[in-house]
Amino acid sequence: MTQLSLLDLARIGRGQSEADALAGSVALAQLAEGSGHRRVWYAEHHNLPTVASSVPAVLIAHIAAQTSSITLGAGGVMLPNHAPLAIAEQYGMLATLHPGRIELGLGRAPGSDQTTMRAMRRDPSSADGFIDDVRELRGYLAGVSEVPGVRAIPGAGTKVPLIILGSSLYGAAAAAALGVPYAFASHFSPGALRQAVEVYRERYQPSADHPEPHVFAAMNVLCADDTASAERQFLAAARERVALFYDDDTADAVLRAPQGQNLLHMMQYTAVGTPDVVAEQISAFTAHADADEVVIAHSATTIDERLRSVELTADVVHGAVPARR
């Protein structure tokens, strides 16, 4: 089976503080490192009451200092929110402090709603130059700047690996044109998965660093010691997607409505059950997505349940898992 990686949104559950969520992210990364996972990614989201990973670079720096070997990356930075030079300096700094452990996923979406986008002073047209911005960023990291007289310090020469993230055919085509790996956000936007992967593989332009295409596909996992616990966790995760502050009865009523069914469709690629069942579902998803690697979002609403899900999944996929720190 494909070696697993994790996507961590630093989820803020009911009754939790932001500090609780970030402490949970440290524990999750430490467990991932000890259980054979290849990487952990952190996603840039803004103004979401359930997500604390608004500044991935800062979170990566904090977690890198409390781990020793696992690869850490943004999954991803929403590049139109930022100047390419600033991102090159941030991730060049991280790569200089933690050599060989940092990678950078890049997305085109705002990572927020329209009101929040305006609060961030983002120009709605800024996404139009996404590919040019990626090329500029790549130049800074390679030490061959496309802007005469401007260098990323630190950053120049670090060659931080780049991945394009997306949930549409645009991202697939962009990654293919740039000759870099592609990650599809099928954990929340499943609709175009297979078509996007096909477009990416068919149009791929080999590059010096990546002569072959490479696909990451994301899915949700809720793995528990017994089926009833896993199904209870899935229901709690679905309720959380409706709204953090609804009571359970109201959330269930919303989920039964057409709008709620659309939200459940977003969780189409979700493995739920005991370890053997989850392992089979991950294997089937890998084949379905034509993925080279699977990135897992453990979606339980409490950190203890997420940690247990990581343990159980890693045990069945990678072998025995050491005790938590």
Secondary structure, 3 states (H helix, E strand, C coil): CCCEEEEECCECCCCCCHHHHHHHHHHHHHHHHHCCCCEEEECCCCCCCCECCCCHHHHHHHHHCCCCCCEEEEEEEEHHHCCHHHHHHHHHHHHHHCCCCEEEEEECCCCCCHHHHHHCCCCHHHHHHHHHHHHHHHHHHHCCCCCCCCCCCCCCCCCCCEEEEECCHHHHHHHHHHCCCEEECCCCCCCCHHHHHHHHHHHCCCCCCCCCCCEEEEEEEEECCCHHHHHHHHHHHHHHHHCCCCCHHHHHHHHHCHHHHHHHHHCCCEEEECHHHHHHHHHHHHHHHCCCEEEEEECCCCHHHHHHHHHHHHHHHHCCCCCCC
